[in-house]
Every structure is written in C-alpha cells, then in structure tokens.
Amino acid sequence: MVYTKKHPALLIMGIIFVVIAALADSGAISEIIEYLKAGKYSGEMIWMGYAFGAIGVVIGAWHLWASHEQGNVDYYLSTIAGAIFILLIAMLVRWYGAPLVAVASKAIGPVMGAKYLHQVLGLNYVVLGILAGIITVNVFGIPVWAENGVRLSRLGLKTGVILLGTLYSLAELQSLGKLSAIMVGFFVLGAVGMVLWLGRRRKIPNSMAGVLSAGMGVCGVSATVAAAPVVQAKSVEIAYTIGTILIWGVGCMFLFPVIGHLLDLGHIQFGAWAGTGILNSAQVAGAALAYQPDGIETLKVAEIFNITRVLFLPIIVLWLAVWYVRLEETDPSHQVNVATVIFEKFPVFVLGFILMFALSSTGVFAPAKHYKGKYFDNNVAAGKLLKDEQVALLSAEAGKVERADRKKALASLIENRKVMTIESETVVRGIYNAKVLSKDANKVLKKATKVVRHTAKRIKKFRQWITLLFAFGLTGLGMQITLAAMKQAGGQPLFIGGIVGTTKAVLSLIVILLFVRETI
C-alpha cells in the first residue's frame, strides 16, 4: 500500500508557516501581536515558521510531484502532512487563539479577584487545542492525506511526559514533614483505588477506569496522558478524563476559598488542602492566590503538595499496569504474564520521566534544589543592585508595611540593596502581592525578587519543548474524538469523578483540621 497522497496541502501549509515567520520577523504584524499581548511568542513564530515551513515546502513538493512506491520512505514521509496539519492548528491556537480569548476575558472583567474568566475556566492553549481538534474532526473531518500523520500526536505527548521529569527536584521536598507526605500519598492512592472500585461497580470499560483513576488521583492532565497507553485508553476516554478534571477544578477554585474563610483556615492548612484536593496545577495556584491575595505563604505550601502528587506518577502507572494486565488475564483469549508487562512492556516514556527526574535531582540541568527550573541565588552583579532613588522610594514608603516579618525583610532589602535569603524573598513577594506600596515601589520589589530568582537555561528550553509537544499532542488527540464516541461513553466518568473528588476534598479537609497546624 502506498500511503503518500499526491496533494498540495503540505506544500501550502509550509508556505503559510513561512509567511507567518516572515510577517513576524519583519514587524508587519507587530500591532496585532501587541494587541494580543503575544510578544513572548514572537521568537517561536519566527524560528518555527521558517523551520517547519521549510520542511513543509520541501516534503510537500515531493508529495505533489515525485513518484511514490510502497516502502519505509513512503510510510514515514507520508506522516509529515498530518503532523504539520496538527502543528499548524496547534500553533494558530497558541499564538493567536488563546491570547485573543485572554484579551476578551480581561475586557469582560476579573472573576474571583484578579483571576480573569479564561484563567478560571482554564481556557488556555491546552484546552483550546483539544477543542480545535474536536471541531476539526466533527465539522470538517480529517483529510485523507493527513490521516497517517495524526497518529504522531501520541508520540508528542509521550515525549512531553519524559521531559516533564526535568521540572522537578527531590531536594524541593525537604520542607515537607512526614505528615504531609503521608497525607498526600494516602489520598493519591485512595483516590485511584476508589475510581477503580467505582468503575467496576458502574461497569465502565477498564481502560476508562484506569485513565480516570490516574487523572483524579495524581496530577490531572499529565497523569492522564502518562497512564493512557498503559491501560490502552481511547482518545475519547482521555478527553472525558481531562474534561472531568477541568470541570471539577473550576468548581473547586470557587468553593475552596469560600469554605476556607468560613472555617478560618491558616495559610498552611489551606495550602495543604488545595494542594491535595484540587487536581489541575493552575487551579491549585488560582485557589491559593484567591484565598490569600496579599501574600504567597499559601501558594508556597500548595505548590509543594502539588509537586509531591506528581512524584507519585510512576508508582501509579506501575500499579495500573499490573491491575490492567491481571484483568485481561481473566479473558482466556488474553493470557498475559504480569512480569512480562512490568519488565518488558512497561512504558518507556514513564521510565524516561523517572530518569529525567533523577538527573534533575542531581543538579545536571539546574541547581539540585529547584522547582520548574527556578532557584534562589543572590550573587547579584553590582549593576543590578537597587539604585539610590529606588532605595529612597522604598524607605519613604516603609511606614505603610505593618507586619513584623515584612518590616524586617523590607529593611534588609533597603540596607543591602538586594534580597539576602530565600525566606526574605518569599516575604518580599508577599509585600508585592499585598500591594500595600505604590505602583512604582511595587516595580522595585518585583525587580529585586527577579534578580535573585533565576531560571536555568536548560530548563527554560525543556519547558518550551514540553509546551510545544503538549500543544501538538493534545490538538492531535482532539482530532481523534468524535461526537458519536462521546455519546457512547455517556456521563459515567463525570459521575464517578464527582464522587471521588468530593470524597477526597471532604476527607482531606477533616484530616487537615485535625492534624495540620501552622507549622508542618
């Protein structure tokens, strides 16, 4: 069978990429980019536009005018059209679609304080990419020339999960107490087990139960993507899980701060609760900042709990591998040895995640104690120390600060012209978030924290590739989801997710009220 189709689509898409790059490079669309506040994507538009445009033009010309014969060259190069098709849609969403939604959201006004509508609903490039893929396949259909390449989306997701391991470091967990680690482990494992149990009771497919358990138990979208191949989950099952997580997360963002204030939870208590009970990382941060808009103590605790959940990912994937194979063994036509799955068929990309995490913890990519590549280092060059006028401005407004810890941190900053310790940096960020000083003084505080909080260059590159791979993979995933398949799946995932999410939120709150104090 010859897979390559003689069609001009790939050549045209290559030209579109080149045009986008040329327009961004020349400044011809600078006003549009400025309106969308998409300046941070300008570099991507240029290098990706030229690089993938060249690939599209060259291979597109080969598709259109060369003679094709059955073989490896035909098979592999035929996938390029579908891959570029996914990438073009994903990048149009990332560069223009998501920023446009953000601009429209901000025009409507804030929701939950400083959180705008698109942030609360999670309408970022990930969700919008999936929606774009779903609309594409259900309204227009996947073109014949793109069908073979759409499958590459899963490869993009697996590669993204591998690189995800570089963002975390074991040393970052040193501030966790035993109770915190035990609590997170209990609720992660408990939520996974509960979903699997309910899945059997509600008679949903094992693949659906497996992928939903990872998403609801561990860390949302990343866990869903990582567990899907292990339980052979269909695209629609992955989509249902992601939808359930996002719906649950939106509700939690509104409810958790209200309940927290009613119960008068401390910052550590609420941070522990949000980090345990809310799945999506962005929504964990949103709830923490909504609860404490005048500081970051709550956010720091929530982030630590969130990291811990991520580190349970390999354990859960291994559990699901054994669970799924044992269920398959009950079918005489599917006799599979569990040891074979663990030692021979365990997903390589999950092993890649573990390897990358281990390397990250040694300090190969960034200093060993880092979170998503960011680390504290106050070796500040003389040219970046606070200037006389900036010191004078902070000194003049120091009287506005009332809390003792903030007074001390601000006084140290004024005296040394830089942030001296990581503890002081946390407090200074809290002063900035509280907005007790003037706008100009806040700019000085922001600058002071930025010069001591660095991002490793390697991690910055990894994060960029993770973002692009997830944009590509999830848009392609959306292209494999039909409305007919969604109807067939029914509302069971949302029902089970709601029960498990509510149970975890209530029980974790009880544990926190009983055992967690303001020092962990």
C-alpha positions as CSV (number, residue, x, y, z in Angstrom):
1,M,0.0,0.0,0.0
2,V,1.2,3.5,-0.9
3,Y,0.5,5.9,1.9
4,T,1.6,9.2,0.3
5,K,-1.1,11.2,-1.4
6,K,-0.4,13.5,-4.3
7,H,-2.0,16.6,-2.8
8,P,-0.8,20.2,-2.5
9,A,-1.9,20.6,1.2
10,L,1.5,20.1,2.8
11,L,3.2,22.5,0.3
12,I,0.5,25.1,1.1
13,M,0.9,24.7,4.8
14,G,4.6,25.0,4.5
15,I,4.1,28.3,2.7
16,I,1.7,29.5,5.4
17,F,4.3,28.8,8.1
18,V,7.0,30.7,6.1
19,V,4.6,33.7,5.6
20,I,3.8,33.8,9.4
21,A,7.6,33.8,10.1
22,A,8.3,36.5,7.6
23,L,5.5,38.7,8.9
24,A,6.6,38.3,12.5
25,D,10.3,38.8,11.5
26,S,9.7,42.0,9.5
27,G,7.4,43.5,12.1
28,A,4.4,43.6,9.7
29,I,2.1,42.1,12.3
30,S,3.6,43.9,15.3
31,E,0.4,45.8,16.0
32,I,-1.6,42.5,16.1
33,I,1.0,40.9,18.4
34,E,0.9,43.9,20.7
35,Y,-2.9,43.9,20.8
36,L,-2.9,40.2,21.7
37,K,0.0,40.7,24.2
38,A,1.6,37.8,22.4
39,G,5.1,39.2,22.2
40,K,6.5,36.3,24.1
41,Y,5.6,34.1,21.1
42,S,7.4,36.2,18.5
43,G,10.5,34.1,18.7
44,E,8.5,30.9,18.2
45,M,6.6,32.3,15.3
46,I,9.9,33.1,13.5
47,W,12.0,30.0,14.2
48,M,9.2,27.5,14.0
49,G,7.7,29.3,11.0
50,Y,10.9,29.1,9.0
51,A,11.9,25.6,10.2
52,F,8.6,23.8,9.7
53,G,7.8,25.9,6.7
54,A,11.0,24.7,5.0
55,I,10.0,21.1,5.9
56,G,6.5,21.6,4.6
57,V,7.7,23.1,1.3
58,V,10.4,20.6,0.6
59,I,8.5,17.4,1.5
60,G,5.2,18.9,0.2
61,A,6.9,19.3,-3.2
62,W,8.0,15.7,-3.0
63,H,4.4,14.6,-2.1
64,L,3.0,16.5,-5.1
65,W,5.4,15.8,-7.9
66,A,7.5,12.8,-7.1
67,S,6.6,9.2,-7.9
68,H,5.9,7.1,-4.8
69,E,6.4,3.4,-4.2
70,Q,5.5,1.2,-1.2
71,G,8.2,1.1,1.4
72,N,9.6,2.8,4.5
73,V,10.3,6.1,2.9
74,D,6.7,6.3,1.6
75,Y,5.3,5.3,5.0
76,Y,7.3,7.7,7.2
77,L,7.3,10.7,4.9
78,S,3.5,10.3,4.4
79,T,3.1,11.2,8.1
80,I,4.6,14.6,7.7
81,A,1.5,16.1,6.2
82,G,-0.7,15.1,9.1
83,A,1.9,16.2,11.6
84,I,2.2,19.7,10.0
85,F,-1.6,19.8,9.8
86,I,-1.8,19.3,13.6
87,L,1.1,21.6,14.3
88,L,-0.4,24.5,12.2
89,I,-3.7,24.3,14.0
90,A,-2.0,24.0,17.4
91,M,0.3,27.0,16.8
92,L,-2.5,29.2,15.5
93,V,-4.4,28.4,18.7
94,R,-1.3,29.1,20.9
95,W,-0.1,32.2,19.1
96,Y,-3.4,33.9,18.3
97,G,-6.4,32.0,19.6
98,A,-5.5,31.7,23.3
99,P,-4.2,35.3,23.5
100,L,-7.4,36.5,21.9
101,V,-9.5,34.7,24.4
102,A,-7.4,36.2,27.2
103,V,-7.9,39.7,25.8
104,A,-11.6,39.2,25.5
105,S,-11.7,37.8,29.1
106,K,-9.9,40.7,30.5
107,A,-12.3,43.1,28.7
108,I,-15.2,41.4,30.4
109,G,-13.6,41.9,33.8
110,P,-12.0,39.9,36.6
111,V,-13.6,36.9,38.2
112,M,-12.5,35.9,41.7
113,G,-10.5,39.0,42.3
114,A,-7.5,39.2,40.0
115,K,-8.4,35.9,38.2
116,Y,-9.9,36.6,34.8
117,L,-12.6,34.4,33.2
118,H,-10.2,32.5,30.9
119,Q,-8.0,31.6,33.8
120,V,-10.9,30.3,36.0
121,L,-12.3,28.2,33.2
122,G,-8.8,27.0,32.2
123,L,-9.2,28.2,28.6
124,N,-5.5,28.0,27.8
125,Y,-3.8,26.7,24.7
126,V,-4.2,23.1,26.0
127,V,-8.0,23.1,26.3
128,L,-8.5,25.3,23.2
129,G,-6.2,23.0,21.2
130,I,-8.3,20.0,22.2
131,L,-11.5,21.9,21.3
132,A,-10.0,22.9,17.9
133,G,-9.1,19.2,17.2
134,I,-12.7,18.1,18.1
135,I,-14.2,20.8,15.9
136,T,-11.9,19.9,13.1
137,V,-12.8,16.2,13.1
138,N,-16.5,16.6,13.7
139,V,-17.2,19.5,11.4
140,F,-14.7,19.1,8.6
141,G,-13.3,15.6,9.1
142,I,-9.7,14.6,8.8
143,P,-8.4,14.8,5.2
144,V,-7.2,11.6,3.7
145,W,-3.7,13.0,3.1
146,A,-3.4,13.7,6.9
147,E,-4.8,10.5,8.4
148,N,-1.5,8.7,8.7
149,G,0.2,11.6,10.4
150,V,-2.5,12.3,13.0
151,R,-1.3,9.2,14.9
152,L,2.0,11.0,15.7
153,S,0.2,13.1,18.3
154,R,0.6,10.4,20.9
155,L,4.4,10.4,20.3
156,G,4.4,14.1,21.1
157,L,2.5,13.5,24.3
158,K,4.9,10.7,25.4
159,T,7.9,12.8,24.7
160,G,6.4,15.7,26.7
161,V,5.9,13.4,29.7
162,I,9.5,12.4,29.6
163,L,10.7,16.0,29.6
164,L,8.3,16.8,32.4
165,G,10.7,15.0,34.8
166,T,13.2,17.7,34.3
167,L,11.0,20.3,36.0
168,Y,11.1,18.7,39.4
169,S,13.7,18.1,42.0
170,L,13.7,15.8,45.1
171,A,15.5,18.5,47.1
172,E,12.5,20.8,46.8
173,L,10.6,18.4,49.0
174,Q,12.9,18.9,52.0
175,S,10.4,21.4,53.6
176,L,7.7,18.7,53.7
177,G,7.0,17.0,57.0
178,K,6.2,13.3,57.4
179,L,2.5,14.0,58.0
180,S,2.3,16.0,54.7
181,A,4.0,13.2,52.6
182,I,1.8,10.5,54.3
183,M,-1.3,12.6,53.7
184,V,-0.6,13.2,50.0
185,G,0.3,9.5,49.5
186,F,-2.9,8.3,51.3
187,F,-5.2,10.5,49.2
188,V,-3.5,9.8,45.9
189,L,-3.6,6.0,46.4
190,G,-7.0,6.2,47.9
191,A,-8.5,8.2,45.1
192,V,-7.0,5.8,42.4
193,G,-8.4,2.8,44.3
194,M,-11.8,4.4,44.7
195,V,-12.1,5.2,41.0
196,L,-11.1,1.6,40.0
197,W,-13.7,0.2,42.5
198,L,-16.4,2.5,41.3
199,G,-15.5,1.8,37.7
200,R,-16.2,-1.9,38.3
201,R,-19.5,-1.1,40.1
202,R,-20.7,1.2,37.3
203,K,-19.4,-1.2,34.7
204,I,-17.4,1.3,32.7
205,P,-14.5,-0.1,30.5
206,N,-11.3,-0.9,32.3
207,S,-9.4,1.5,30.1
208,M,-11.8,4.3,31.1
209,A,-11.5,3.5,34.8
210,G,-7.7,3.3,34.6
211,V,-7.1,6.6,32.9
212,L,-9.7,8.4,35.1
213,S,-8.1,7.0,38.2
214,A,-4.7,8.4,37.3
215,G,-6.2,11.8,36.4
216,M,-8.3,12.1,39.5
217,G,-5.7,10.6,41.9
218,V,-2.4,12.1,40.8
219,C,-1.9,15.4,38.9
220,G,-4.6,15.9,36.3
221,V,-3.7,16.2,32.6
222,S,-0.1,15.0,32.9
223,A,-1.1,11.8,34.8
224,T,-3.9,11.2,32.3
225,V,-1.6,11.3,29.4
226,A,1.0,9.1,31.1
227,A,-1.4,6.4,32.1
228,A,-3.4,6.2,28.8
229,P,-1.0,3.8,26.9
230,V,-0.7,1.5,29.9
231,V,-4.5,0.8,30.0
232,Q,-4.9,1.2,26.2
233,A,-7.3,4.2,26.7
234,K,-9.1,5.5,23.7
235,S,-8.9,9.2,22.8
236,V,-12.4,9.9,23.9
237,E,-11.7,8.4,27.3
238,I,-8.7,10.7,27.7
239,A,-10.9,13.6,26.7
240,Y,-13.6,12.7,29.2
241,T,-11.0,12.5,31.9
242,I,-9.5,15.9,31.1
243,G,-13.0,17.4,30.9
244,T,-13.9,15.9,34.3
245,I,-10.7,17.3,35.8
246,L,-11.2,20.8,34.4
247,I,-14.9,20.9,35.5
248,W,-14.0,19.7,38.9
249,G,-11.1,22.2,39.2
250,V,-13.3,25.2,38.2
251,G,-15.8,24.3,40.9
252,C,-13.0,23.9,43.5
253,M,-11.5,27.3,42.6
254,F,-14.7,29.0,43.6
255,L,-15.7,26.7,46.6
256,F,-12.4,26.1,48.4
257,P,-11.6,29.8,49.2
258,V,-15.1,30.3,50.5
259,I,-15.1,27.3,52.7
260,G,-11.5,28.1,53.8
261,H,-12.6,31.5,55.0
262,L,-15.7,30.2,56.7
263,L,-13.6,27.7,58.7
264,D,-10.8,30.3,59.2
265,L,-8.1,28.0,57.9
266,G,-4.5,29.1,58.3
267,H,-2.3,29.6,55.3
268,I,-0.6,26.3,55.7
269,Q,-3.8,24.5,56.3
270,F,-5.5,25.9,53.2
271,G,-2.4,25.4,51.1
272,A,-2.3,21.7,52.1
273,W,-6.0,21.3,51.4
274,A,-5.8,22.9,47.9
275,G,-2.7,21.0,47.0
276,T,-4.3,17.8,48.0
277,G,-7.9,18.3,46.8
278,I,-7.6,20.2,43.5
279,L,-6.0,18.4,40.6
280,N,-5.0,20.9,37.9
281,S,-1.8,22.8,38.8
282,A,-3.1,26.1,37.5
283,Q,-6.3,25.8,39.5
284,V,-4.4,24.9,42.7
285,A,-2.4,28.1,42.3
286,G,-5.6,30.1,41.5
287,A,-7.4,28.9,44.6
288,A,-4.3,29.6,46.8
289,L,-4.0,33.1,45.5
290,A,-7.7,33.7,45.8
291,Y,-7.5,32.7,49.4
292,Q,-4.5,34.9,50.2
293,P,-4.2,37.7,47.6
294,D,-1.9,39.6,49.9
295,G,0.9,37.2,50.1
296,I,2.3,33.9,48.9
297,E,2.6,31.7,52.0
298,T,-0.5,29.7,51.0
299,L,0.7,29.4,47.4
300,K,4.1,28.0,48.5
301,V,2.5,25.2,50.6
302,A,0.1,24.4,47.8
303,E,2.9,24.1,45.3
304,I,4.9,21.7,47.5
305,F,1.9,19.4,47.9
306,N,1.3,19.6,44.1
307,I,4.9,18.5,43.4
308,T,4.5,15.6,45.7
309,R,1.5,14.4,43.8
310,V,3.5,14.5,40.6
311,L,6.2,12.3,42.1
312,F,3.6,9.5,42.7
313,L,3.1,9.3,38.9
314,P,5.5,6.4,38.2
315,I,4.1,4.4,41.2
316,I,0.5,4.8,39.9
317,V,1.4,3.9,36.4
318,L,3.1,0.7,37.6
319,W,0.0,-0.1,39.7
320,L,-2.3,0.4,36.7
321,A,-0.1,-1.7,34.5
322,V,-0.3,-4.7,36.9
323,W,-4.1,-4.0,37.5
324,Y,-4.9,-3.9,33.9
325,V,-3.0,-7.0,32.9
326,R,-4.5,-9.0,35.7
327,L,-8.0,-8.1,34.5
328,E,-7.0,-9.1,30.9
329,E,-5.8,-12.5,32.2
330,T,-9.4,-13.3,33.2
331,D,-10.2,-13.4,29.5
332,P,-8.9,-16.8,28.1
333,S,-8.0,-15.1,24.8
334,H,-5.7,-12.6,26.6
335,Q,-3.4,-14.6,28.7
336,V,-0.6,-12.2,29.6
337,N,2.2,-12.6,32.2
338,V,2.3,-9.7,34.7
339,A,6.1,-9.9,35.0
340,T,6.4,-9.5,31.2
341,V,4.4,-6.3,31.3
342,I,6.5,-4.9,34.2
343,F,9.9,-5.8,32.8
344,E,9.4,-5.8,29.1
345,K,6.3,-3.7,28.2
346,F,6.3,-1.1,30.9
347,P,6.0,2.3,29.1
348,V,9.5,3.5,28.1
349,F,8.4,7.1,28.3
350,V,7.5,6.7,32.1
351,L,10.9,5.2,32.6
352,G,12.2,8.3,30.8
353,F,10.3,10.5,33.2
354,I,11.9,8.7,36.2
355,L,15.4,9.0,34.6
356,M,14.9,12.7,33.9
357,F,13.7,13.4,37.4
358,A,16.6,11.5,38.9
359,L,19.1,13.5,36.7
360,S,17.3,16.8,37.6
361,S,17.7,15.9,41.3
362,T,21.4,15.7,40.9
363,G,21.7,19.2,39.5
364,V,22.6,18.3,35.9
365,F,20.0,20.7,34.4
366,A,19.7,23.2,37.2
367,P,20.9,23.5,40.9
368,A,19.5,20.5,42.7
369,K,17.1,22.5,44.8
370,H,14.8,23.9,42.1
371,Y,11.1,23.9,41.1
372,K,10.4,24.1,37.4
373,G,14.0,25.3,36.9
374,K,13.7,28.3,39.2
375,Y,16.2,28.6,42.1
376,F,17.4,31.2,44.5
377,D,20.8,32.7,44.2
378,N,21.7,36.2,45.5
379,N,25.1,36.6,43.8
380,V,23.8,39.8,42.2
381,A,26.1,41.9,39.9
382,A,26.7,45.4,41.1
383,G,24.8,46.8,38.2
384,K,21.7,45.0,39.3
385,L,21.6,46.2,42.9
386,L,18.9,48.7,43.8
387,K,19.8,52.3,42.8
388,D,19.8,55.2,45.2
389,E,16.5,56.5,44.0
390,Q,14.9,53.1,44.4
391,V,16.2,52.7,47.9
392,A,14.9,56.2,48.7
393,L,11.4,55.3,47.3
394,L,11.2,52.1,49.4
395,S,12.5,54.0,52.5
396,A,9.8,56.7,52.1
397,E,7.0,54.1,51.9
398,A,8.3,51.6,54.5
399,G,5.9,53.0,57.0
400,K,3.0,51.5,55.1
401,V,4.1,48.0,55.9
402,E,2.7,46.8,59.2
403,R,3.6,43.1,59.6
404,A,6.8,42.5,61.6
405,D,8.2,39.9,59.2
406,R,7.6,42.2,56.2
407,K,9.2,45.2,58.0
408,K,12.3,43.1,58.7
409,A,12.5,41.8,55.1
410,L,12.0,45.3,53.6
411,A,14.6,46.8,56.0
412,S,17.1,44.1,54.9
413,L,16.4,44.9,51.2
414,I,16.9,48.6,51.7
415,E,20.1,48.1,53.7
416,N,21.7,45.5,51.4
417,R,20.1,46.7,48.1
418,K,19.3,43.1,47.3
419,V,17.3,40.2,48.8
420,M,19.6,38.3,51.2
421,T,17.8,35.0,51.8
422,I,15.2,32.8,50.2
423,E,13.0,33.4,53.3
424,S,13.2,37.1,52.8
425,E,12.5,36.7,49.1
426,T,9.2,34.9,49.9
427,V,8.2,37.7,52.3
428,V,9.1,40.4,49.7
429,R,6.9,38.7,47.1
430,G,4.2,38.7,49.7
431,I,4.5,42.5,50.1
432,Y,4.3,42.8,46.3
433,N,1.2,40.7,46.1
434,A,-0.4,42.6,49.0
435,K,0.0,45.9,47.0
436,V,0.4,48.0,50.2
437,L,3.1,50.1,48.5
438,S,2.7,52.4,45.4
439,K,2.8,51.1,41.9
440,D,6.4,52.4,41.4
441,A,7.6,50.9,44.7
442,N,6.0,47.5,43.7
443,K,8.0,47.6,40.5
444,V,11.2,47.9,42.6
445,L,10.1,44.9,44.7
446,K,9.4,42.9,41.6
447,K,12.8,43.7,40.2
448,A,14.5,42.8,43.5
449,T,12.9,39.3,43.5
450,K,13.6,38.7,39.9
451,V,17.4,39.3,40.1
452,V,17.8,36.6,42.8
453,R,15.3,34.1,41.4
454,H,16.8,32.6,38.3
455,T,15.6,30.1,35.7
456,A,18.2,27.6,34.4
457,K,18.7,28.0,30.7
458,R,18.4,24.2,30.0
459,I,15.1,24.0,32.0
460,K,13.8,27.0,30.1
461,K,14.4,25.1,26.8
462,F,12.8,22.0,28.3
463,R,9.7,23.9,29.3
464,Q,9.4,25.4,25.9
465,W,9.6,22.0,24.3
466,I,7.1,20.5,26.8
467,T,4.7,23.3,26.0
468,L,5.0,22.7,22.2
469,L,4.8,18.9,22.5
470,F,1.7,19.1,24.6
471,A,0.1,21.7,22.3
472,F,0.8,19.4,19.3
473,G,-0.2,16.2,21.1
474,L,-3.4,17.4,22.6
475,T,-4.6,19.1,19.4
476,G,-4.0,15.8,17.6
477,L,-5.8,14.0,20.4
478,G,-8.8,16.2,19.9
479,M,-8.8,15.1,16.2
480,Q,-9.4,11.5,17.3
481,I,-12.6,12.3,19.3
482,T,-15.9,12.1,17.6
483,L,-19.3,13.2,19.0
484,A,-20.6,9.7,18.4
485,A,-17.9,8.2,20.6
486,M,-18.6,10.8,23.3
487,K,-22.3,9.9,23.3
488,Q,-21.4,6.3,23.6
489,A,-19.2,6.9,26.6
490,G,-22.1,8.5,28.5
491,G,-21.8,10.6,31.6
492,Q,-20.3,7.9,33.9
493,P,-16.8,9.5,34.1
494,L,-18.2,12.8,35.3
495,F,-20.4,11.0,37.9
496,I,-17.5,8.9,39.2
497,G,-15.1,11.8,39.2
498,G,-17.6,13.9,41.1
499,I,-18.0,11.3,43.8
500,V,-14.2,10.6,44.2
501,G,-13.3,14.3,44.0
502,T,-15.9,15.3,46.7
503,T,-14.9,12.4,48.9
504,K,-11.2,13.4,48.7
505,A,-11.9,17.0,49.3
506,V,-14.1,16.4,52.4
507,L,-11.8,13.7,54.0
508,S,-8.6,15.7,53.3
509,L,-10.2,18.8,54.9
510,I,-11.1,16.7,58.0
511,V,-7.6,15.4,58.3
512,I,-6.1,18.9,57.9
513,L,-8.4,20.3,60.6
514,L,-7.5,17.5,63.0
515,F,-3.7,17.2,62.4
516,V,-2.2,20.1,60.3
517,R,-1.2,23.2,62.2
518,E,0.6,26.3,61.1
519,T,3.9,24.6,61.3
520,I,4.4,21.4,59.4
